[in-house]
Amino acid sequence: MADHLVDHLAEIEDRLAGRVPLPDHWHASMITTAADLAPFTEQDLDEARSRLTRLARIWTARLEVLSQEQLDHSPGAGWTLRQVAFHLGGSVYYADAVGDLSLRR
């Protein structure tokens, strides 16, 4: 999920700056990597929560300064910035597939 958020945040920042976003080479759920199969400990969960909380704050800060017109505009190619934000809000498949890790001990 964090990778997905970072990819779209970079896309939005590039588009707002008038740059063409870097191509996305992320394979999403099309492949399973060794990192996907790595053990996930309680400490990993704490670190993931910290990173995702910080990333959510960055997203919030970015979106809060945009006007309604900017949110509904599409600088460069692609969805409007509002559509990108809603796309991410609906991208909970990975988290739902894993489930509540705090229940696993």
MODELLER restraints for C-alpha pairs under 7 A, 6 or more apart:
rsr = mdl.restraints
at = mdl.atoms
rsr.add(forms.Gaussian(group=physical.xy_distance, feature=features.Distance(at['CA:1:A'], at['CA:94:A']), mean=6.93, stdev=0.5))
rsr.add(forms.Gaussian(group=physical.xy_distance, feature=features.Distance(at['CA:2:A'], at['CA:52:A']), mean=6.45, stdev=0.5))
rsr.add(forms.Gaussian(group=physical.xy_distance, feature=features.Distance(at['CA:11:A'], at['CA:21:A']), mean=5.18, stdev=0.5))
rsr.add(forms.Gaussian(group=physical.xy_distance, feature=features.Distance(at['CA:14:A'], at['CA:20:A']), mean=6.23, stdev=0.5))
rsr.add(forms.Gaussian(group=physical.xy_distance, feature=features.Distance(at['CA:14:A'], at['CA:21:A']), mean=5.35, stdev=0.5))
rsr.add(forms.Gaussian(group=physical.xy_distance, feature=features.Distance(at['CA:15:A'], at['CA:21:A']), mean=6.56, stdev=0.5))
rsr.add(forms.Gaussian(group=physical.xy_distance, feature=features.Distance(at['CA:15:A'], at['CA:75:A']), mean=5.57, stdev=0.5))
rsr.add(forms.Gaussian(group=physical.xy_distance, feature=features.Distance(at['CA:15:A'], at['CA:76:A']), mean=5.79, stdev=0.5))
rsr.add(forms.Gaussian(group=physical.xy_distance, feature=features.Distance(at['CA:16:A'], at['CA:75:A']), mean=6.32, stdev=0.5))
rsr.add(forms.Gaussian(group=physical.xy_distance, feature=features.Distance(at['CA:71:A'], at['CA:80:A']), mean=6.42, stdev=0.5))
rsr.add(forms.Gaussian(group=physical.xy_distance, feature=features.Distance(at['CA:71:A'], at['CA:81:A']), mean=4.87, stdev=0.5))
rsr.add(forms.Gaussian(group=physical.xy_distance, feature=features.Distance(at['CA:71:A'], at['CA:82:A']), mean=4.85, stdev=0.5))
rsr.add(forms.Gaussian(group=physical.xy_distance, feature=features.Distance(at['CA:72:A'], at['CA:80:A']), mean=5.40, stdev=0.5))
rsr.add(forms.Gaussian(group=physical.xy_distance, feature=features.Distance(at['CA:72:A'], at['CA:81:A']), mean=6.32, stdev=0.5))
rsr.add(forms.Gaussian(group=physical.xy_distance, feature=features.Distance(at['CA:72:A'], at['CA:82:A']), mean=5.84, stdev=0.5))
rsr.add(forms.Gaussian(group=physical.xy_distance, feature=features.Distance(at['CA:73:A'], at['CA:80:A']), mean=5.07, stdev=0.5))
rsr.add(forms.Gaussian(group=physical.xy_distance, feature=features.Distance(at['CA:73:A'], at['CA:81:A']), mean=6.57, stdev=0.5))
rsr.add(forms.Gaussian(group=physical.xy_distance, feature=features.Distance(at['CA:74:A'], at['CA:80:A']), mean=4.15, stdev=0.5))
rsr.add(forms.Gaussian(group=physical.xy_distance, feature=features.Distance(at['CA:74:A'], at['CA:81:A']), mean=6.26, stdev=0.5))
